[in-house]
Amino acid sequence: DLFVFSSITETQGLVVQEAMAYGVPAVAVAGGGASAGIVEGENGFTVKNDAAAFADKVLEVMSDDVLLARLSEGAVRFVRMHGTAEMADDVLQVYARVLGHKERSLTSGAVLR
């Protein structure tokens, strides 16, 4: 029903995206890549790295069926708009900037700068 993720070392947050692809919203600790794909109140929530705050947010979501349903719908919408091809483009853009090269986008064919 809810994907909970307490790691702050995840680099890209792929597990969060995978959960959302199945309509499962997330609560994750802010920081690292896992929280990057969470839009507050739309597809999940991020919390500070504090066990009590984390537990409180999980309980809040799980005790509110309307909120959970809305977040689930938002998770599916988000993944449709930000799928693996878009994530790959984001990574390629970072690499291109670091290397100072122009690369082609996987999804749009546009030149990355």
Secondary structure, DSSP 8 states (H G I E B T S, - for coil): --EEE--S--SS-HHHHHHHHTT--EEEESSTTGGGG--BTTTEEEE-S-HHHHHHHHHHHHT-HHHHHHHHHHHHHHHHHS-HHHHHHHHHHHHHHHHT--EE-TTT--EE-
